[in-house]
Amino acid sequence: MPPTNNNKMHTSHSPTSSISLLTDDYSECNNSDEVASTFTSKLHYRQLQSDYRLPNVVVFTISLNECNLCQSKKKFSVDTQLLSYSVLVRLINRTFNLRSNFTLIAKESSSFRCNFPVTDDFDVDGCIMNMTEEIDDENKQHSTLEFIVYKYPRTKDQLQYDSDDWCVLDESSNIVERKDDNFEIIPIQNDCIIVTVKPKDQRQETFLQKATGWLHGSVNSSSNNCVTKKEFQQMLDPSTGRLLDEQLFRQRIFDHGCDESIRKIVWCYLLRVFNESMTNEDKSEYTHRAKERYNEMKLAWQNRCKQGDVEITTLDNLIQKDVRRTDRSVKFFDDKENLSCQKLFNILMTYSVYHPEPGYIQGMNDMVSPLLYVIRDEALTYACFCSLMRYMSPLFHSNGNAMNRRLNLLRKTIQAIDMDLWMKIEQCDIGNLMFTFRWLLLDCKREFPFKDIFRVFETLWASLPIDTFEFNHDNTFSDQDDLCPSSLCNPHRSSFMSSISNTILSSRSASPTLEDTRSQHSSLDGGDSGYRDEQLPGTFDLNLRSNRLDSSCYLSASTNSNSISNISLGKWLTHFSSIDTDEQYSDMFTIFLCVALLEQNRSSIMQMSRLNTDDDDDHIGSYFTRLVRQHDARHALQLARNYHRQYVLFQMRVKHLLTEN
């Protein structure tokens, strides 16, 4: 049982005292540049409101009528910049498999008198503009646009229009799917269809092209665009030090990561040890109180150990074995005085004693070591680790439910994205994917060079819904033992965003193409190796701002909504046509990261054969064991971000379709 301690915190201290994290460089912000405005509305995590809609995406229905009877009705989500009269005609022909001419009538549910034929782009634009105006008008009922297709001619009295109103199909229109179609149809459940930009065929670069691109600089290359110290200071309120825009901050970290000089405080924000409502004074007070509380907890189990407590002694021996072999190739953990290893041991012991379920499980040491390396402060590292374990602890549970969920998700995703690769994996008789167990348990921590994992982790954490790391805010022993800010500081300083929608649904990057893959595996921090930051593929901007902030899902503070049409949603997304659960949704970036590792080594995997090995030998598993800490994190993040953006946008559009009245 966890020891019982006096939870009273000493308050006689200066909140502006010098501490390891909040130096003047981090806590002061005297930059006079304009900063983003503060959004204080309380949002609901992944919750769709009645006025919820996506920019540059229009939802409408198409009804097929034959002999004045509705034969079929389908619902569409279409990029507005993609939609034209010719596209609409081809869309109708493909989805309903028509083989005859038809008339197309626009009907609006909010005004039944307004039925008119659609014969050109002007009519289509008018329908969309009118629907958008009705949605934006609070005083009007929510409008749904409906197109009615009359397959066969009606009587002259019924038609009321001349022959120009008919859509005449030429011979090429009878082809269900034309090669020159610039759109892709992705059917989902309940007769709902998503129409997106058709992906462009991209030929693989030759080895010579990659080599010359490395020598002379690729046109797709970009300079390191990570969040710098100056940019981060501009994200803080100059007078109070509060983080002004949590969503924009997390989005920038997801897109490009951060400079190593600010990584310490950035990770505290990402893991919600610091929240957007905390001022410089609050952060200073919290750090002081957290250190006091942590020292009390540590002293309690140390006293039990001195008294010969068998439970503590057994745990001590178990953790010491793993600590001695944790990242020993890193100089920080191989110091002669063993100070870093002692801190690592203290953190794991304290967590295990105060969290008997799940207690200590091998692998937790791997997750603490990067935190300790970056943060250095033992108490703050412990607080960050407790926050991280709110997300990861189910993976260490003995029932194995979370790990089985991830294995099933990975299996499903590989089959969706690359069926040939999956067939090869099954041919090698390793369809259980147990060689990926370490990847899924540790979020691929051991698959990349140590310093590259910093960028991987911060990208992953920024992709997760903020609720993933939220505390209970109920002043329970659990919150106090996890050094929850609300349990150590005044209640009014707790986060006002205790529940919030996923923020990593957008990007301000411009290029939709993948940058060259480099063969060099070095640190992703420009300051460490001059490694150029990635030009993000398949990027888009998703702005869900509404005039009614208290009932909207605000996802991006500074976006270019026109670029949303540049995103191409792959056919593989049809395997994810239902609305995923929160747990499944949160797992997906790790899943895509694992797929990226497989894709990086695809050619080698496809050449493997069971004939070359014994029946019981996991040749693919042995292959990846030899590649520990050698994978290209830069390229893996490019692929994972690309898949993740498609997945998130697709999920948003699925929810939009299935919940739209």
N, C-alpha and C positions, 0 to 999 in steps of 0.2 A: 504494500500500500504506500502511496506517496506520503511523505512526512508532512505533518501539519506545522505550519509556520505562522508567525505573527505577520499579518499582511499590511500593517500600518506602515506607510511610507513617510520618511522624514521630509519635511517641507522647508526646513531652514537652509536654503541654498540660493545662490544667485542663478537665475535662469539663463543668464548670458555668460556663464562661466565657460572657460575654454574646454572643449571636448574634441575628441579625435575626429568626429565626422563633420560637425558644423563649424568649419573654419570660416574666416572672413570671406574667402573665395567662394564658399558655397552658400553661406547664409545671407550675405549682403548682396543687394542688387541695385546698383546706382545707375544702371543704364537708362538713358532717357528715351530710347526707342519705344515706339508704340507696342503695347502688349495686347494680347487677345482679351476679350471681355469674359467675365465670370458667369457661368451658368449654374444657378443654385437650385434648379428644379429637381425634385425627387423623381427619378426615372425608375422604370420597372424592367428588370432583367429579361431581355428577349421577349418582351410582351408587346403584342400588336394592339394598337389603339384603333378606334373607329376611323380616325383621320389618317391612318398610317398609309403611306404610299412612297414609291420609289421614284427618284427623279429620272426623267427621260425614259420611263417605262409606262406604257398604257395598257390597261386591262379592258377587254371587251369580249362580247359573245358573238358568235355567228350561228344563226339558225338556218338549217336547210329545209326549205318548204317545197313540197311536191303536191300539186293539185290542192293548194291552199291548206295542206296539212303539214305540221312540223314533223319531219322525219328524223332529224338529228340536231343536236345542239352541243356546241363545244365552246370552251372558255379559253382565251388566249392572253398571254403576257408578252408584249412585243416592244422592242426598242423603238421609240418614236422616230429617231433619225433613220432607222432602217425601213420604216413603213412608208410605202408609196402606193399609188393605185395599182401599178403593175405587180408589185410584190403582194399586195392584198389579193389580187386575182389569182396569182400562182399559188398563194397560200391556201386559198379556198379550193383550188383544183387538187392540190396535193393532199390536204387533210380529208376532203370528202370524196376524193377519187372520182371527180366528175368527168363525164364524157359528152357533155352537151353544153350549149350556151345557157346563160342565165342572166337575170336582172339582179342588181344589188341595191338594196334599200337600207338607208340608215334610220334607225328608230331609237329615240331616247326615252328611257323609262320615266323621266321627270316631266316630260312634256309630250304626251302621246300624239298631239296634233302635228308635231314636227317630224314627219316622215318624208324623206326626199331621196331621189335616186343618187347614187354615187357613180360618177362617170370619169373622174380624172383626179389628179393630185390635189387640185384646189378643194374639191369636195371632201377628200380624206383629211386634209389639214384643217378644214373648217369643223369637222366632227370632233377631232382631237382637241382643238382650241376651245370649242364650246364646252366639252366635258371638263377640261381643266379649269375653266372659269367657274363652272358650277361647283366643283370640288373645293375651290379656294374661297367661295362665297359661303360664309357661315350661316347666312339666312336662308340658303336654298338646301333642299333635300339632296342627299348624296346621289349623284347621277351615274347611271351605268349605260354605256354605249352598247347598242346592239345592231349588228348587221343582219339583215334577212336576205337569204339567197332564194330566189324563185327559179327553180330548175326548168320548169316548162312554161310556155307562154300562157298568160291568162287571157280572158276575153278583152276586147277593145275597151269596154266600159270599165273593167277592173284595172286595166293598165294605166290609163289616163296620161300616158307619156308616149312620145314617138319612139321610133326604132333606135334612136341614138342612145337610149337608156340601156340597151342590151349589151352585155359583155360577150363579144364574139370570140370564141377560142380558135386560134389557129392550130395547125397540126402539131407544132412544137409544144403547145400548151397541153396536149393530151398525154405527154410524157409525164409520169408521176413526179419524177425528180430530175430537173434539168441540171446539166453540169455548170451552167452559168448562173444558177441561183446563188445569191449572196447571203442567204440565210439558212439556218439549221433549225430543224424541228425536233424538239425534245418532249415527247409525250410523258405526262405524269398521270396520277390517279384521277378518277372522277371526271373523265373527258376534259381534262385541263391540259393545255399545251403551252410550252415556253418556246418562243421564237427568238433566236439570238443570231449574232453575226457569225457567218460561216468561217471556221478557222482557215487561215491561209497555210498552204503547203510550204514548209520550210525545209530546204535541203540541208543536209549535214555538211559542215565545212570539212574540207580535206585537211590532212595533216600539214601540208604546205601552207594553206591559208591560215591555219592556227599559228604556225610558226612565224609567218610574216606579220600576223596581227600582234604577236607578242613582241617582235622586234621593233615595229614601227608604231605600235599603239592602235588598237582596234577602234573603229568608228563607233562601236557600241560601248566602249569603255567610258567610265566616268570617274572623276576624282572622288576621294573619300568624302561621302556626303553624310557621315554620321552626325548625331547631335553633338555639337561642340559646347564648351563651357559657356561661351558667349550666348549661344542660342538658348541654352537651358536657363540662364539668368533672365533672359527676356520672357521666359514662360512663367516667371515668378512675379508676384506683386512687388513693386519697388519698395513700398513702405512696410509691408507685413511679411513678405517672404512666402505667402501662400501660392500654391500652384494654381494658375488661373484656368487652365483648360486641361482636365485630366484626359479627355478623349484624344485631343490633338497630341499631347505628350506621348501617350501610349502608341498612337498611330505612327509617329515619327520613329519611335524606338523599334517598332515592328518593321518598318520600311528599311531602316539603315543602321540601327543600333546606336550606341553612344561612344563618345571618346572615353578612354580609360581614366582621364583625370576627373570625370564626374560619375564614374560607374558606381562608386560607393553609395552615393545618395540616390542615384537613379534606381538602383536595385531596391533600396528601402521603399521607394515610391511604388515600384512595380509589384512588390510583395505586400503592399498595403501596411507596412510597419509605420510609414508616414502616409498621411492622407491629405487630400487637397484643402482641407479646412485648417490645417495646422500652420501656425505662424512660426517665425524663427524662434520666438520665445517658447512656443509649445514644443517644438522639436528638441530644443535644449533641455527643457524640463523633463520631457519624456525620456531622453537618453540618460539623464541623471537618475531618474526613478527606476528605469529598467535595469540599470547597473546595480542599484541597491537591491532590488528584488531578486535579480539573478544570483548575486553573491549570497543572499540568504538561502536560496534554494540549493546552491552548490555546497554551502557549508553544512546544510542538514544531512545530505547523503555522505559527505566526507566524514562527519562525526559517526554515522552509522557504520561506515567502513572501518574506522578506528576501533569501534566496539566489537568488531568481528562478525557483523551481520552476514549470515551465509548468503542471503539473496543478493546483497550488494557486492560481496566478494566474487560470486559466480558471474555476475554481470560485468564486473571490473575485468576479470580474466578474458571474457568473451570479446569485449570491446578492444582491449589492449592488443589482442592478436590481429585484429583488422586494422587498427590505427597504425601499427608498425609497418604495414605494407601498403598504405594508402598513398598513391602518387609520389612514391619515393624518387622518381626521376626528376621531380620538380625541386629545385634548390630550396624553396621556401619550407618544404616539409622534410628536408634532409640536413637541417642545421645541427651543429655539434651539440648545442645546449638543449635541443629537442623542445624548444618553447612552443613552436607551432603545433607539434604533435600533442603536446600536453593540453593546449587549448582545444584541439580537435577532440581529444578524449573527454575533457570536461563537458563539452557541449553535448556529446552523444550520451554520456552518463546522466547528465541532468535531464535531458529529454526522455530517456528510457525510464528513469525512476518516476518521473511525474506523468508519464504516459504509458502505463502498464499495458494498454492495448493500443497499438500492436507491440509496444516495447521496442527492443532493439532487434533489427533484422539486418543481415548482411546486405550491403548496398547503400544503407543510409550514410555510411562514411564517405561514399563517393559523392553524395549530394551535398554534404557539409563542406568538403574541401574547397570547391570553387568559391563558396560563400565566404569562408574564412580568408582565403587568399585575397579576395577583393575588399572585404569590409575591415578585416584585421581586428576590429574591436570584438571581444569575446561575447559580451552581453548582446550587442546588436546582431551579431551573427546568429546567436541562439534564437533571438526574436524572429529573424528572417527564416531560419530553418523551421521553426514552429509554424510560421505562415505557409511555407512551402509544403509542409507535411499535411496541411489541411486539404491540399490538392492531391498529394501523392500517397498518403497513408493507406487508402484502400488497395493500392497496388501491393503493399507489403502484408496484407491481411492473409491469414492462413486459409481462408475459404477459397481464395483464388478467383473470386467472381470478377474483380476488376481486370485481372490479367487475362482471363478467358474472354472478357469483352473486347479487350484490345487485340488479342490474337484473332478473334472472329472478324473484327473490323479490318485488320490488316489483310486477312485472307480475302475478304469481300472487295477491298480497294484494289489489290493486285489484280484480281479477276476482272474488275471493271476497267482498269487503265491499260493493262498489258496481259491479255489472255495467253499469248504465246509464252511469255515468261512464266505464268502460273502453270501452264501445261508442262514446262520443263521442270519446275519445282516438283510437281506431282510425279513426273517420270523418274526423278531421283528419289522418290518415296520419302519426301520430307514435307508433305503437305500440312503436317502439324505445326510447321514454322517454329519449332523449338529453338532453332539457331538464332531467332530474333528475340528470344526471351530477354536477354540482357539489354537489347536496344529499347524494348518497351518498358522494362522495369526502371531503367535509369535515364529515360529520355535521351538515349544515344550519347550519354556522357563519355563513355570509353571509346567511342568510334572516331573521335576527332582529336587532333593535338590539343594539349591542355589549355593553351591560351585561346584557341579557337572556340572552345566550348562556352566561353563568356558570351560571345555574340550569339551563339546558338541558343543558350538559355534565355537571354534577355528577349530575343525574338519570340521564343515560345511563350514566355510569361506574358508578354505584351499582347499575344494573340488570344489569351484566355479572358473570359468574362471576369470583370472585377470581383463579382460575388465569389469567385473561386477562392479568394484569399481573405474573405471577410470574416471578422470575429463575430461572436454572438452578441456582444454589447450588453450582456446581462450581469456583468460583474461576478460571474461564477468563478470557482477555483480554476476551471479550465482556462478562462480568459486571463486570469491573473498569472497562472503558471506559464501561459504562452506570451506573457508580457504585452497583452492587448492594450493599446493606447487608452481606450475608454475606461479600463479598469485601474490605470495608474495615474491618469490625469483627470482634470475636471470634465464632467459629462458634456458640457457645451462644446468641448474641443473634439468630440468624436466626429467621424465622417458624416457629412450630410448626404453622401451617396452610398448608403448602405446597400442599396440595390440598384443595379444599373445595367443597361443593355450592353452587349458586346460592342467594343469600339473599333476593333481592327477589321473594318469592312471597306476601307478605302486607302488610297495612296495618291500622292501628288506626283509620282514619277510619270514620265512621258513615254518611254520606249516600251513597246510590246514585245520586243525580241529578246532572246537569250544572249548574253554576252559570252565571249569565248571562255571555254573551260581551261583553266590553267593546270598544268601538271605539277606545279610547285605547291607544297602543302605547308603554309606558314601562317602566322597570326593574322587575324582579320583586322587588327587595329593598325591604322596607318602609321601611328607613332612607333609601333614595334617593328614593322617590316616593310613599310611602304606599299602594303597590299591594297590595291585599288578596291574601293567599295563597289558592290554590285549594281549594275543597271537592272532594275527589276522588270521581270517579264510579266506580260498580261496584266498590267496595272490598270486601276480605274479609280475614279472618285465617286463616292457614294454619299450624297448629302441628304440627310433626312430632317433638316431643320424645318420647323413649322412655326407659324405665328403663335401657336398655343404651346409654349414650351412645357407646360405642366402635363401635357398629354401626348407628347410626341417622343419618338425615339431619335434623339440627336446623336449622330455618329461621327460627324466631322465638322470642325470649325472652319476650315479653309479648304474648299474643294473646287474643282472645275468639273461641274456636273456633265458637261458635254463629252468628256472623255470616257464616260461609262459605256458608250456605244463601242468603244475599242475592245471591250472584253469579249472574248469568244468562249462560250460554254461548251465543253466537250461532251460528246455523246456518252462518255463514261458516267456522267452524272445521272443518267437514267436509273442507275442502281441505288441512288439516294433520293428517290422521288417522294419519299414520305418525310414528314417533319421529325427530325432526330430528337432524342432525349437530350437533356442537358449534359449528362455524363458522356454520351457518345459525341456530342457536339464539341466538348472540351478536349476529347482525345484526338481530334482529327489532325491537328498540326503535327503531333508526334507520329501519327500514322503516315502522313505525307512525307515526313522526314525519313522514315524507314523505307518508303517506296523510292525516295530519291537515292538512298544508298544502294538499293537493288538496281536501279536504273544506271547508276554510275558504273556498276560492275556487270551490266547485262551481257556484254559480248563474251566475257569470261564464263559467266554462268551458262550461257547457251552452248558453249563448247564442251561443257562437262558431261560425263557419261558414267553411269553406274558400272559399266563394263571395266572402267579403269580402277575401280575400288572394290573393297570387300562389301558384301551385302549389308553388313551392319555399320558401315562407315558413312558418316554424314560428311560427304566431300564438300558440299557448299558451306556447312558450318565450319569445317576446318579451314577452308579458304578465307572466310571472314575473320576467324581467330588470328590468322597471320596479318590481317590488315588493321588490327586494333591500333587506334590513335593515328591512323595514316590516311583517313579519308579526306576528301576535299570539302571542307565546310562551306566554302564560298559557293560552289556549284550546288551542293545539297540544299542550301538555304534558298537559292534561286528557284529550284524546282519545287521545293516545299511551299514557298510563298505563292508560286503560280497556281499550284493545285488548290491551296487553301483559299485563295481569292475566288477562284471559280466555284468552289464548294460553298463558301459563305454567301456569295451573291445568288447562287442557285437556291440555297435554302431560303433566303429572303424572298425570292420570287415565288417559290413554292408556297410559302406561308401567305404571301400576298394574294395568290390565286385562290387558295383553299379557304381563306377567311373573308375574302371580299364578298359582300352581299350582292 
